[in-house]
Amino acid sequence: MENRCGWIAQAGDSPARTRLSGTQKADWLIIGAGITGLCAAHSLAEMHPQARIVVVDRQRAAQGASARNSGFVVGHEHPTDDELIGRRSFADYAVDTEISRVANEEVRQRIVRHGIECDFRDSGYYFAVSDPGKLTQVEAKLQTLRAVGASAQFLQGEALSKKLGTKHYQAAIWCGNGNALLQPAKYVKGLLDTLPDTVTLYENTDISGLERLGNGSLRANAVNASIEAKQVLVCLNAFIPRAGIADSGTFAMELSASLTRPLSDQEFSAMGAVEPWGVLSTRPLGATVRLTPDRRVMIRNTAEYRSRDLSGSELEQRRKHHVLGLQRRFPWLNEQDIQYTWTGHLSASRSGQPYFAKVEAGVFAVAGCNGSGVARGTLWGRLLAELATGASSPILTSVMHRAQPGWLPPRPLLDIGAMLRMRVEAVRARTEV
């Protein structure tokens, strides 16, 4: 079956860019044209208006993982038990939340500055469960969220079903004052379409590696082409090894999602004509679900440790899993009601923290969005540009201090351990998919 992202199909294509050819030179080279790379390009153009900035992407720009996520603009994460107020990790949670809030504000500023129409909704979203036993210490979580500036409210039973239009969810914490939703492909396409004239973008250009030249510059090599630059920013997230960075402490996970046709007036009325919403599970492998402004239902309820794309037959099996998840929430929806099914990759780390570093002289890189790529990816683009320029700020200091992704064992031990962990989490989340 066709691996076609519904968000990208709705956003439409930007004009195609050419492939890198010949031997070229630039002041700045950015590898990766997703949210982080494009935001880095915007920031560098603002800081260095006379510089030549080049961005290259292995495929079509703004159509990779940045366009394929679920569109949650994270300002407040669901706190773990260790992160509750008064517990040992609350101070770290507060720092991470401040970073997320700055990242969230960065998204809002980009949308306004570049005039991006991306269905942005500043209405919060829900941490919701079907099994109330998977939403524990509710009062402590409400206190914790409020202590770091969130609006938080506990809902259950009929009050919750009236908000979501389904009786599947039995308990939830609504979290606002920072958390928001948007259409990710429209957002990243907006960043692409508003690139300054000083930025040159090449698509379908696969960089095979970096080499140091005698003059101290770096050469990025592609098929029958190369580009020499003084400074290189690697913004490949899950695919950071493609630039020769093998020890980032991050690893790739593949997720798949489906988007339905628009609900009919009768179906929507039966739900109670509810406002658009988003739901995140409290379990790592629970389902992510959205009701979009155009009355479609999106579900993501598979996540796997792998970096290669699913085959057509494998994707079809994931789609059937999406159908089961949809029918638990909206029994009238069937497989024929799904209009798009696609895959995407995120970059994860053992600690939940990113890799954000000066790799060597002239090379700077970031990876490890851990599921918060819309907001943090936007902020990382600016901060990576600042780091490469030699600037400093309190938020850059905080990000670099927290950027400790944790140690990963060598393969195949990593592969075995990751797959076992995924199986355990899948069992724990079985009521939430």
Legacy VTK file of the C-alpha trace (Angstrom):
# vtk DataFile Version 3.0
C-alpha trace
ASCII
DATASET POLYDATA
POINTS 433 float
0.000 0.000 0.000
1.066 3.619 -0.535
2.966 5.312 2.273
1.342 8.740 1.942
1.258 11.287 4.756
-2.130 12.942 5.121
-0.615 16.114 6.551
1.681 16.525 3.521
-1.135 15.788 1.078
-3.245 18.531 2.668
-0.389 21.034 2.838
0.562 20.625 -0.820
3.979 20.791 -2.448
6.356 23.717 -2.551
8.212 24.373 -5.828
10.875 21.723 -6.376
14.514 22.680 -5.838
17.401 21.345 -7.880
19.974 18.791 -6.792
23.447 19.948 -5.707
25.849 19.767 -8.631
29.482 20.550 -9.240
31.816 21.976 -6.633
30.461 24.849 -4.584
31.421 26.989 -1.621
29.374 28.492 1.199
29.912 30.266 4.478
27.419 28.000 6.231
26.136 24.536 5.342
23.061 23.033 6.994
22.421 19.331 6.455
18.717 18.559 6.835
15.717 20.654 5.769
13.239 19.786 8.494
12.041 22.051 11.287
15.458 22.361 12.952
17.440 22.906 9.760
15.017 25.462 8.357
14.853 27.384 11.638
18.651 27.357 11.774
18.721 28.783 8.241
16.302 31.555 9.174
18.345 32.398 12.273
21.698 32.408 10.465
20.271 34.655 7.763
19.169 37.116 10.442
22.537 37.020 12.235
24.707 37.001 9.087
22.800 38.819 6.326
25.824 38.937 3.976
26.725 35.252 4.292
25.978 32.520 1.778
23.918 29.844 3.516
23.257 26.494 1.863
20.776 23.851 3.018
20.751 20.326 1.587
18.227 17.558 2.087
18.336 13.899 1.086
14.741 14.033 -0.213
12.126 16.736 -0.743
12.535 19.481 1.840
9.921 19.774 4.595
8.495 16.335 3.827
10.440 14.127 6.223
9.782 13.406 9.874
9.122 17.091 10.632
5.951 16.962 8.533
4.861 13.507 9.683
4.482 13.910 13.438
1.201 14.348 15.309
1.382 18.136 15.617
1.617 18.549 19.408
3.396 21.764 20.386
4.709 20.685 23.768
5.015 23.220 26.557
4.292 20.928 29.510
5.152 17.234 29.640
3.184 14.722 31.698
5.297 14.458 34.896
6.567 11.081 36.033
6.276 10.014 39.668
9.890 11.057 40.328
9.204 14.509 38.889
6.260 15.398 41.104
6.615 18.479 43.277
8.670 17.658 46.359
10.342 14.651 44.713
14.021 14.352 43.800
13.632 15.112 40.072
11.215 18.030 40.326
14.010 20.603 39.916
15.103 18.977 36.645
11.476 18.799 35.508
11.127 22.527 36.174
14.222 23.283 34.067
12.987 21.043 31.230
9.596 22.735 31.381
11.183 26.169 31.115
13.046 24.984 28.007
9.801 23.626 26.573
7.948 26.856 27.308
10.642 28.889 25.544
10.489 26.427 22.636
6.706 26.714 22.553
6.951 30.498 22.400
9.522 30.193 19.612
6.942 28.316 17.510
4.346 31.034 18.109
6.815 33.751 17.135
7.801 31.918 13.942
4.154 31.520 12.954
3.504 35.238 13.393
6.815 36.423 11.925
6.527 34.331 8.766
2.724 34.490 8.431
2.339 30.708 8.524
-1.181 29.292 8.274
-0.956 25.928 10.032
-4.243 25.439 11.943
-2.579 26.521 15.189
-4.855 25.995 18.201
-3.832 27.341 21.576
-6.340 25.205 23.446
-4.182 22.698 25.306
-4.579 18.933 25.058
-5.291 15.894 27.226
-3.244 13.228 28.995
-6.027 10.638 28.832
-6.473 6.932 29.634
-9.064 4.231 29.180
-7.854 2.441 32.309
-8.000 4.924 35.230
-5.284 2.893 36.943
-2.821 4.292 34.404
-3.392 7.849 35.584
-2.065 7.862 39.134
-1.364 10.544 41.773
-3.692 12.947 40.018
-3.721 15.662 42.682
0.069 15.685 42.909
0.310 15.933 39.111
-2.126 18.838 39.033
-0.074 20.629 41.689
3.149 19.910 39.797
1.829 21.175 36.474
0.429 24.313 38.066
3.707 24.931 39.901
5.539 25.224 36.567
2.951 27.514 35.006
0.462 25.161 33.362
-3.283 25.264 33.545
-4.444 21.794 34.583
-7.828 20.209 35.210
-8.880 16.643 36.018
-11.842 15.216 34.114
-13.474 11.806 34.211
-16.595 9.937 33.156
-19.375 11.894 31.500
-17.613 15.243 31.794
-14.683 13.846 29.799
-16.811 12.082 27.178
-18.630 15.363 26.476
-15.293 17.005 25.714
-13.994 14.223 23.455
-17.162 12.770 21.946
-16.191 9.213 22.935
-16.716 7.096 26.044
-13.440 5.248 25.515
-11.458 7.526 27.808
-12.338 7.311 31.488
-9.905 9.793 33.061
-7.730 12.656 31.863
-5.763 15.710 32.817
-6.360 18.615 30.466
-3.196 20.718 30.280
-3.075 24.218 28.808
-1.324 27.574 29.069
1.451 26.482 26.732
0.388 23.220 25.112
-1.007 23.669 21.615
-1.809 21.812 18.392
-1.012 22.508 14.745
-0.833 20.878 11.320
2.859 19.907 11.156
3.273 19.744 7.370
1.741 23.204 6.953
4.055 24.546 9.649
7.294 23.176 8.202
6.181 24.100 4.664
5.660 27.654 5.927
9.233 27.709 7.226
10.423 26.463 3.834
8.401 28.885 1.714
9.613 31.932 3.669
13.350 31.235 3.539
15.331 34.443 2.936
16.944 35.024 -0.470
20.408 34.525 1.050
19.565 30.869 1.686
20.038 28.367 -1.142
18.325 24.989 -0.819
19.198 21.812 -2.695
16.876 18.794 -2.580
17.495 15.101 -3.321
21.103 15.573 -2.243
22.474 12.755 -0.118
25.565 13.813 1.819
27.812 10.771 2.230
30.242 12.300 4.707
32.352 15.244 5.797
36.089 15.653 5.312
38.492 18.207 6.737
40.481 20.225 4.199
43.965 21.600 4.628
42.664 25.156 5.020
40.481 24.113 7.960
37.226 24.165 6.010
34.951 21.162 5.622
33.843 19.441 2.448
30.506 17.664 2.258
30.446 15.077 -0.494
27.438 13.972 -2.514
27.046 12.039 -5.773
29.012 13.935 -8.431
28.966 17.047 -6.264
30.493 18.621 -3.198
30.251 21.767 -1.160
32.947 23.412 0.922
31.948 25.414 4.004
33.599 26.933 7.033
30.774 25.935 9.380
28.435 22.925 9.181
25.221 22.397 11.147
23.934 18.810 11.191
20.165 18.776 11.681
19.314 15.178 10.811
17.813 14.089 14.141
17.088 10.346 13.798
19.510 10.073 10.878
22.494 11.846 12.411
24.813 8.863 11.635
24.543 9.760 7.931
26.842 12.715 8.650
29.392 10.422 10.283
28.309 11.143 13.881
27.998 7.681 15.390
28.209 8.393 19.122
25.314 10.793 19.719
23.617 8.528 22.264
20.401 8.643 20.221
18.563 6.016 18.214
15.777 5.959 15.629
12.223 4.781 16.169
9.644 4.315 13.437
6.029 5.298 14.030
2.999 4.851 11.797
-0.252 6.779 11.719
-3.532 7.017 9.842
-5.889 9.874 9.056
-9.554 9.326 8.274
-11.875 11.046 5.855
-13.776 14.023 7.328
-16.624 12.919 9.577
-20.105 13.504 8.195
-22.446 16.063 9.743
-24.448 13.202 11.234
-21.371 11.521 12.747
-20.062 14.790 14.104
-23.426 15.691 15.591
-23.631 12.271 17.282
-20.283 13.006 18.940
-21.731 16.207 20.361
-20.135 18.626 17.869
-17.064 18.854 20.107
-14.129 21.212 19.647
-10.967 19.845 17.972
-8.754 18.057 20.498
-5.579 16.066 21.021
-4.918 13.143 23.372
-1.589 11.795 24.556
-1.395 8.567 26.514
0.338 8.397 29.881
2.100 5.241 28.659
5.054 5.502 26.220
3.466 3.186 23.630
-0.146 4.240 24.148
-2.083 5.813 21.295
-1.825 9.437 20.217
-5.169 10.606 18.828
-6.470 13.860 17.376
-9.777 15.250 16.162
-8.708 17.860 13.618
-10.397 21.164 12.757
-11.704 19.615 9.521
-13.296 16.755 11.527
-10.817 14.012 10.690
-9.494 11.523 13.239
-5.764 10.843 13.356
-4.379 7.879 15.283
-0.806 6.808 15.965
-0.676 3.591 17.974
2.470 1.821 16.761
6.105 2.608 17.564
9.021 0.369 16.736
12.777 0.323 17.157
13.914 0.510 13.548
15.363 3.063 11.121
14.283 1.607 7.781
10.855 2.272 6.300
8.162 -0.357 6.554
7.326 -2.276 3.385
3.891 -1.932 1.834
2.661 -5.189 3.370
4.109 -4.258 6.774
2.425 -0.864 6.647
-0.873 -2.543 5.778
-0.631 -4.573 8.985
-0.022 -1.410 11.002
-3.054 0.146 9.337
-5.213 -2.726 10.592
-3.895 -1.967 14.083
-4.960 1.647 13.576
-8.452 0.457 12.656
-8.746 -1.477 15.921
-7.701 1.611 17.842
-10.181 3.779 15.974
-13.036 1.363 16.571
-12.375 1.343 20.320
-13.039 5.062 20.279
-15.458 5.492 17.373
-17.114 2.127 16.581
-18.625 3.266 13.284
-15.225 3.883 11.644
-13.794 1.091 9.463
-10.745 0.586 7.296
-12.441 2.110 4.259
-12.831 5.332 6.252
-9.045 5.754 6.452
-7.784 8.070 3.726
-4.047 8.159 4.478
-1.536 5.902 6.265
2.122 6.759 6.651
5.314 6.280 8.622
7.751 8.696 10.210
10.836 8.547 12.402
11.726 10.188 15.661
15.032 10.325 17.450
15.057 9.048 21.020
17.616 8.780 23.792
17.906 6.690 26.928
17.568 9.676 29.271
14.931 11.560 27.290
17.433 14.389 26.800
18.961 15.505 23.484
22.406 15.408 21.982
23.324 19.077 21.432
26.995 19.708 20.834
29.951 21.202 19.106
31.195 17.976 17.571
34.532 19.390 16.431
35.848 22.651 15.042
33.211 23.999 12.655
30.736 21.120 13.133
27.641 21.450 15.309
24.827 18.935 15.679
21.598 18.173 17.497
19.463 15.031 17.763
17.053 13.365 20.174
13.695 15.132 19.984
12.099 12.343 22.076
8.666 13.097 20.642
8.722 16.885 21.157
10.174 17.850 17.801
7.796 20.630 16.771
8.625 22.938 19.673
12.109 21.805 20.618
13.171 21.405 16.999
12.177 25.013 16.366
14.171 26.262 19.352
17.144 24.025 18.568
17.472 25.583 15.119
17.991 29.028 16.606
20.194 27.845 19.469
22.430 25.730 17.231
22.955 28.792 15.017
23.799 30.833 18.119
26.234 28.195 19.382
27.981 28.060 16.013
28.167 31.864 15.911
29.667 32.048 19.397
26.688 33.687 21.057
25.479 32.824 24.544
22.216 33.053 26.433
20.671 31.563 29.596
18.418 29.242 27.576
21.348 27.981 25.478
23.238 27.290 28.698
20.261 25.367 30.093
19.866 23.283 26.931
23.542 22.369 26.826
23.552 21.521 30.540
20.564 19.185 30.118
21.870 17.679 26.851
22.989 14.370 28.314
21.334 11.644 26.234
22.864 8.812 28.233
25.089 5.887 27.348
23.951 3.288 24.823
25.440 -0.214 24.621
27.047 -1.281 21.343
25.079 -3.206 18.779
23.757 -5.900 18.814
23.234 -5.448 22.575
21.424 -2.170 21.877
19.120 -3.858 19.372
18.249 -6.686 21.751
17.727 -4.400 24.747
15.621 -1.879 22.805
13.344 -4.537 21.344
12.821 -6.184 24.739
12.013 -2.809 26.308
9.525 -2.067 23.526
7.763 -5.387 24.115
7.462 -4.683 27.833
6.070 -1.186 27.201
3.631 -2.571 24.620
2.209 -4.954 27.229
1.909 -2.154 29.783
0.107 0.053 27.268
-2.224 -2.604 25.830
-5.400 -0.959 27.211
-4.356 2.407 25.739
-3.782 1.562 22.091
LINES 1 434
433 0 1 2 3 4 5 6 7 8 9 10 11 12 13 14 15 16 17 18 19 20 21 22 23 24 25 26 27 28 29 30 31 32 33 34 35 36 37 38 39 40 41 42 43 44 45 46 47 48 49 50 51 52 53 54 55 56 57 58 59 60 61 62 63 64 65 66 67 68 69 70 71 72 73 74 75 76 77 78 79 80 81 82 83 84 85 86 87 88 89 90 91 92 93 94 95 96 97 98 99 100 101 102 103 104 105 106 107 108 109 110 111 112 113 114 115 116 117 118 119 120 121 122 123 124 125 126 127 128 129 130 131 132 133 134 135 136 137 138 139 140 141 142 143 144 145 146 147 148 149 150 151 152 153 154 155 156 157 158 159 160 161 162 163 164 165 166 167 168 169 170 171 172 173 174 175 176 177 178 179 180 181 182 183 184 185 186 187 188 189 190 191 192 193 194 195 196 197 198 199 200 201 202 203 204 205 206 207 208 209 210 211 212 213 214 215 216 217 218 219 220 221 222 223 224 225 226 227 228 229 230 231 232 233 234 235 236 237 238 239 240 241 242 243 244 245 246 247 248 249 250 251 252 253 254 255 256 257 258 259 260 261 262 263 264 265 266 267 268 269 270 271 272 273 274 275 276 277 278 279 280 281 282 283 284 285 286 287 288 289 290 291 292 293 294 295 296 297 298 299 300 301 302 303 304 305 306 307 308 309 310 311 312 313 314 315 316 317 318 319 320 321 322 323 324 325 326 327 328 329 330 331 332 333 334 335 336 337 338 339 340 341 342 343 344 345 346 347 348 349 350 351 352 353 354 355 356 357 358 359 360 361 362 363 364 365 366 367 368 369 370 371 372 373 374 375 376 377 378 379 380 381 382 383 384 385 386 387 388 389 390 391 392 393 394 395 396 397 398 399 400 401 402 403 404 405 406 407 408 409 410 411 412 413 414 415 416 417 418 419 420 421 422 423 424 425 426 427 428 429 430 431 432
